[in-house]
Amino acid sequence: MSGATERGNEGLEIRVLGCLKVIRQGSPRPLPASRKTRGLLAYLALAARPCRREELCDLFWDDVADPRAELRWCLSRLRAALGPWLLSSPDGIGLVQKGLVIDALAFRRLASTICSEHEAREALALWRGKPLADADVPASHQFHVWWIAEQEALIEIHRKLLHDLVNRLWSSPAEALAAARQLVTQHPADEWGHARVSQALERVGRGAEARIYAEAARQALSRELDLPAASIMPAESIMPAESIMTKLPPAPCVPADRRHADPIKPCGVTRPLLGVLPLHVLPDDESLQAMARHVTSELTGGLWRSDVCDVVECDGPTTPQEERSPTLTYAVRGSLVWLDEGVKLSLRCETSHNGAVLWFARFDSDGCIAPRIAGWIAGWIGRAVGAIHSSIQIAEINQAQQQLQPQAHDLMLDAHALSGALEPDANRRALTLLREVLDDAPDEPRALALAAWCHAQRSVYNWTDDAAGDRNEAERFADAATVLSTNDPNNLTIIGTARCLVGDLTGARGLLCRALQLNPYSSWAQSRSGWLANYLDQPDRAIRSFRAAMQLAPLDPGTFNSMIGLGVAHFVKRQFRPAIDWMEKGLSLNPRAIWAYRNLVPAYIAAGKPAEAERGARAMLSVYPSLSLAAVARAMVFSRPTMARISDGLYRSGLPAV
C-alpha cells in the first residue's frame, strides 16, 4: 500500500469500503449502534468540506421537533470514537484532515491515476466489500438518496478497475481468466465479464468448458435481467481471441431492445454529440495533469447523467483549430492553471462547427490549500454541468424553432420551451404540438410527460373552466409516462412537476428524488424540488433548492420561476420584504406570469402595501375576469395555514369571493 494510504499509531483511519470501521491510534474503536449516527459518520467522512448544521438536520431529522438536539446527541456518541478528529466550529461540522485516512478517498485517488497492473491491484486491495454496507438510514429519505448515489459510484469505480485489470492481463490467459472470474464473482450481472471468462477459457485450451460456461451465463443473465437469452452475449462477443490476432475484442453490444437500460430516445432522431476535450494545463506537471484528467472525467460523467445529448470524452489534439470536428455538435474545452498555491479552472461550451461560445466561466480556489481543492472541484463540476446542460438545451430549442419542416423531435423541443413559459397561450400551443406528436407516436415518453405537465398547469394556474378534467388528464398522462421513464432524469422531473401541481406531493417527492439521484446537477429538478418544499411548508429547504437551481443554470429561461418560488418561500417564512423583492424580480423577467400575483398580492397586504396589492388584483382580473377566491383555493396546493394567509390577502385586495 502506498504512503498515501498508510496509517501511523497517532492517526485516524475511517473505512467505508465494506462495513464502517474506525481505527484510532492503531486500535479499532467501537461504533454506536444508532443508524443515524453511523450514517452521520459516513457523510462527514466523504464530505469535501465542513457541513453546516442545517444541512445535517435536513438530511437526518427533517421530521422531528428539535433536530439540533438530535444532532448534538449523535455528535456526542461520535466524539467517543473519533476524539479530537471531530471538528465543531461556526463553519460547521467536519473532520480534522491532519493524520486522517479515509479508504474511499484513497481508492478514488488511486483509481483516477492507474497506469499499471501493480497500481490497479493496489487500488483493488482497499476494497473490503459493498461500500457503506451498514450506514444506510432508509427512514431519512434525503440521506438515503445520497447513500445510494455514493454506493453506486464506488461500485462502478470498482467494476471499471476490474475491467481494466482484465484488459492489462489479457496477454497472460491464465491470469486474465482469474481476474475475469473475480469480476463476475463480485459483479454477477456484468455481461462483459462473463464474455471475457468464456474467451479466457478458450484461450487456455478449455474450449468445451468455455461453451458450457457461456451458455450457463447466458441463461442466468436471461432470468436475472428478464431478457431473451438470444440477446445476451452474442456469439461475436465471445469468439476466440486468437481469431482476431490476440487483440481483445470490443465489449459486447447492448441489444437495441434492452429494457431498463439507458433513457429512451425518440426513434429516428440523431442526437447531438458533445465532446469533452482535454484541458490545457499550466504548468505541465504530473499532479496538475492528474487533476485535469479528474476534472474532464467528472465533467463527462455529469453531462452524461444530465442526458442533454450524447457525450464523449476526447483524447485528441489541443489546439483550437484542430479541435473543430465535423462529428461533434458541441465541445467543452478549457484550461487548468496553478497560481499562488491555488488553481484556476476556465471552461467554455461552444458549437463545434464555428466555435460560437454558448457558455463560459472561470472558477478560482482562492488560494485554497491542496487537500481541499477536491472539494472546490466538485462544486465547480456541478455548476458547469448545470450551465452547459441549460445552454445546449436553449441552442437545440432555438434550432428546432427555425426548422422549415420540423420533425417530431423538433416539435417536442418547441413544446418543451412553450411549456416552460408558464403562460396560457404558450400552454395551448404546446398541447397542440404534443397532440400532433402523440397522434403519430402514442407511446413517446417525453411527449406524454409534457402533456401531463401542460394539463397540470391549466389546473393549478386557473387557465381552465374544467380544472377537475385537466387534473384527471394530467394524472392519466403522468401514469403513462412514468412507466416509460424510469431512468430518464428529465422526464422524471417533468412528471414529478405535474404530480406536484395536481397535489400528489408524495408521488412528486419520489420522482424528483429519483431525478436528482440520476442527475444531481439538474437545475430544473432543484427548482421543482424547491416548489415541492414550499407546498410542504419547508421554506428553508425550498430556499436552498432555488438558490442551487439559479447557481447551476444562470442562463436558464426558467430562472424567473425559481425567483418567484424563492419569494414564495420567504412568504411562507413570513419574511414579506424579501418575498416581494424576489417575486417582483421573477415577474420582471416574465411579465406574462400573471399567476404569480396570487402570491405577490398577499405579500403586499402583509407588508402594509395595500395600493400595490390592489394593482396586482386588478392585473389578475384583467387577464382572468372570472377569477375568484374559491377558484384560487381549488387550484393551489399549499398547506392549509399558508393557503389561509393567501386567501386573506387576496380578499383584502378586492378579489371577489366567488
KADA-V424508 format. One record per backbone hydrogen bond with DSSP energy under -0.5 kcal/mol. CO is the residue of the C=O (numbers start at 1). NH is the residue of the N-H. If there is no record, write none. Layout:
CO & NH
CO & NH
//
This chain:
2 & 5
3 & 6
8 & 11
11 & 25
12 & 101
13 & 15
13 & 23
14 & 16
14 & 103
15 & 21
16 & 18
16 & 132
17 & 128
18 & 133
21 & 15
22 & 24
22 & 29
23 & 13
23 & 25
24 & 27
27 & 24
29 & 22
34 & 38
35 & 39
36 & 40
37 & 41
38 & 42
39 & 43
40 & 44
41 & 45
42 & 46
43 & 47
51 & 93
52 & 56
53 & 57
54 & 58
55 & 59
56 & 60
57 & 61
59 & 143
61 & 64
66 & 70
67 & 71
68 & 72
69 & 73
70 & 74
71 & 75
72 & 76
73 & 77
74 & 78
75 & 79
76 & 80
77 & 81
78 & 81
78 & 82
79 & 83
82 & 85
83 & 86
85 & 87
85 & 96
86 & 88
87 & 94
89 & 92
92 & 89
93 & 51
94 & 87
97 & 100
99 & 12
101 & 14
102 & 106
103 & 107
104 & 108
105 & 109
106 & 110
107 & 111
108 & 112
110 & 113
111 & 114
116 & 120
117 & 121
118 & 122
119 & 123
120 & 124
121 & 125
123 & 126
124 & 127
130 & 133
132 & 135
137 & 140
139 & 141
140 & 144
141 & 145
142 & 146
143 & 147
144 & 148
145 & 149
146 & 150
147 & 151
148 & 152
149 & 153
150 & 154
151 & 155
152 & 156
153 & 157
154 & 158
155 & 159
156 & 160
157 & 161
158 & 162
159 & 163
160 & 164
161 & 165
162 & 166
163 & 167
164 & 168
165 & 169
167 & 170
169 & 172
169 & 176
171 & 173
172 & 176
173 & 177
174 & 178
175 & 179
176 & 180
177 & 181
178 & 182
179 & 183
180 & 184
181 & 185
182 & 186
183 & 187
187 & 190
189 & 191
190 & 194
191 & 195
192 & 196
193 & 197
194 & 198
195 & 199
196 & 200
197 & 201
198 & 202
199 & 203
200 & 204
201 & 206
202 & 205
206 & 210
207 & 211
208 & 212
209 & 213
210 & 214
211 & 215
212 & 216
213 & 217
214 & 218
215 & 219
216 & 220
217 & 221
218 & 222
219 & 223
220 & 224
221 & 225
222 & 226
222 & 227
228 & 231
229 & 232
234 & 237
234 & 238
235 & 238
236 & 239
240 & 243
241 & 244
241 & 246
242 & 245
244 & 247
253 & 255
255 & 258
258 & 261
266 & 269
268 & 270
269 & 271
272 & 310
273 & 275
273 & 329
273 & 330
274 & 312
275 & 277
275 & 332
276 & 314
280 & 336
282 & 338
283 & 285
285 & 289
286 & 290
287 & 291
288 & 292
289 & 293
290 & 294
291 & 295
292 & 296
293 & 297
294 & 298
295 & 299
296 & 300
297 & 301
298 & 302
299 & 303
300 & 304
301 & 305
302 & 306
303 & 307
303 & 308
304 & 307
310 & 274
312 & 276
312 & 314
319 & 323
320 & 324
321 & 324
325 & 328
329 & 352
330 & 275
331 & 350
332 & 277
333 & 348
334 & 280
335 & 346
336 & 282
337 & 339
337 & 344
339 & 342
342 & 339
343 & 365
344 & 337
344 & 346
345 & 363
346 & 335
347 & 361
348 & 333
349 & 358
349 & 359
350 & 331
351 & 355
356 & 351
359 & 349
361 & 347
363 & 345
365 & 368
369 & 372
370 & 373
370 & 374
372 & 375
372 & 376
373 & 377
374 & 378
375 & 379
376 & 380
377 & 381
378 & 382
379 & 383
380 & 384
381 & 385
382 & 386
383 & 387
384 & 388
385 & 389
386 & 390
387 & 391
388 & 392
389 & 393
390 & 394
391 & 395
392 & 396
393 & 397
394 & 398
395 & 399
396 & 400
397 & 401
398 & 402
399 & 402
400 & 403
407 & 411
408 & 412
409 & 413
410 & 414
411 & 415
412 & 416
413 & 417
414 & 418
415 & 419
416 & 420
417 & 421
418 & 421
419 & 422
423 & 427
424 & 428
425 & 429
426 & 430
427 & 431
428 & 432
429 & 433
430 & 434
431 & 435
432 & 436
433 & 437
434 & 438
435 & 439
436 & 440
437 & 440
437 & 441
441 & 444
443 & 445
444 & 448
445 & 449
446 & 450
447 & 451
448 & 452
449 & 453
450 & 454
451 & 455
452 & 456
453 & 457
454 & 458
455 & 459
456 & 460
457 & 461
458 & 463
458 & 464
459 & 462
466 & 470
467 & 471
468 & 472
469 & 473
470 & 474
471 & 475
472 & 476
473 & 477
474 & 478
475 & 479
476 & 480
477 & 481
478 & 482
479 & 483
480 & 484
481 & 484
482 & 485
485 & 488
487 & 489
488 & 492
489 & 493
490 & 494
491 & 495
492 & 496
493 & 497
494 & 498
495 & 499
496 & 500
497 & 501
498 & 502
499 & 504
500 & 503
503 & 505
504 & 508
505 & 509
506 & 510
507 & 511
508 & 512
509 & 513
510 & 514
511 & 515
512 & 516
513 & 517
514 & 518
515 & 519
519 & 522
521 & 523
522 & 526
523 & 527
524 & 528
525 & 529
526 & 530
527 & 531
528 & 532
529 & 533
530 & 534
531 & 535
532 & 536
533 & 538
534 & 537
538 & 542
539 & 543
540 & 544
541 & 545
542 & 546
543 & 547
544 & 548
545 & 549
546 & 550
547 & 551
548 & 552
549 & 553
553 & 556
556 & 559
557 & 560
558 & 561
558 & 562
559 & 563
560 & 564
561 & 565
562 & 566
563 & 567
564 & 568
565 & 569
566 & 570
567 & 571
568 & 572
569 & 573
570 & 575
571 & 574
574 & 576
575 & 579
576 & 580
577 & 581
578 & 582
579 & 583
580 & 584
581 & 585
582 & 586
583 & 587
584 & 588
585 & 589
586 & 590
590 & 593
592 & 594
593 & 596
594 & 597
595 & 598
596 & 599
596 & 600
597 & 601
599 & 603
600 & 604
601 & 605
602 & 606
603 & 607
604 & 609
605 & 608
609 & 613
610 & 614
611 & 615
612 & 616
613 & 617
614 & 618
615 & 619
616 & 620
617 & 621
618 & 622
619 & 623
620 & 623
620 & 624
624 & 627
628 & 632
629 & 633
630 & 634
631 & 635
632 & 636
639 & 643
640 & 644
641 & 645
642 & 646
643 & 647
644 & 648
645 & 649
646 & 650
647 & 651
648 & 652
649 & 653
650 & 655
651 & 654
656 & 629
657 & 630
//
